[in-house]
Amino acid sequence: MSVAFWSTKLTTDGKSVVVQPPENFVLIVTNAALDIESNNKGNVGLKITTDSIDGSKDSAILCTLNGEKFPQHSLNLCLGYDVESSFSLVGAKDAKGTVFLSGYFQPAPDN
């Protein structure tokens, strides 16, 4: 089995992007980058919501991006095929931005 590139686009319109890797694969998310061609304004936080081991929902801000100071951030996030995760952007009401997440699918380890 091989690895496959993955990416998705997030905007500050309040919509989440739901991700669930195919069965027997994991998703490794490696980078978050502001789209340099969009009208970015203010600080934009990358938020993830997913299930914890005990089944409850957990949310966290993974990074804060800013077009002038911090336009991208490296990540090392492994998401299993058996858990649905959602990504969204948060910030002040006047914050605007488009963020691309990228990474790759790889076969899940054997149990």
N, C-alpha and C positions, 0 to 999 in steps of 0.2 A: 504494500500500500504506500501511497505517496502523500505529500503535503499539497495543499491548495491555498492560494492567496485568498484573502477575505478583506472586504472593506464595507463601510456604511457611512452615510452622511446624516448628520444631526443638525437641526436648526433651533433657534431660540423661539420657535412658535409654540412651545409647550408640549409638543408631541414626543412620545417615547418611541424608540426603536427596540423591538423585542427580538432577542437572539436565542436560538436553541440549536446547538450543533447537531448534525445528523447522528443517528445511532452509531455507536462504536467509534466516534471521533470526539476530540476535544478542540476547542477554539482557544488559540493563544493570541491575545490582544497585545500588540507591541507598541503602538504609537497613537497619539491623539494630536492632530494638527489643525490649526485654524486655516480656513480657505483664504489665501491672500487676495483673491479676486472678489470676495464678498465685503460688504460694508460692516466690518467688525467695530464694535464700540463697547468699551468697558471690559470688565472682567467677566469671563464665562466659566462656570464650573461644570465639570463632567461628572454626572451622578450615575451610579449603578444601583439597581434594586434587584435582589435575587433571594433565593431561599437559603437559609442557613442549614447546618447539619440537623438541627432539631425541628426543622420544618417551618420556623417562623420567617417572616420577611425581614431582610436586612438591607439598609441603604447606606451608601457612603459617597462622599465626594472624592474622586480619584485624583483630580488635579484641577488647577485654575489656570486658564489661558488668557492672555492679553496680547493683542496684535502688536503693541509697541515693545513689550518687555519679554513675554513668554509665549511665543506663537506656537510652540509644540512641546510635547512632553512624552518621554519614553515610559512605557508601561511593561509589566510582566505579569499578565493576568491569564490564568488557565480556567476555562469554563467547561464543565463536563456536559455530555449529551443528555443527561437525565435531569438537568435543571434549566429552567427558563430564566433568562436574565433580561432586564430592560435598561437601556441607556437613555439619558436625557440631559439637556443643558439647563442650568439654573443660573440666575444672576439677578442684579437689580432690574427694576422694571424697564429702564432705558438701555440695558445691555443688549447688544445684538451680535450675532455671529453665526457662522457655519463651521462645523468641526467635522473632519473626516477621521474616523477610527480605522486602523488597519491592523492586520495580523495574518494568521494562517490557521487552517484546519490541519490536524495531524491525527493519525490513528490513536485511539485511546489505549492506555496501557492495559495489559491483561490483568484480570483480577487475581 
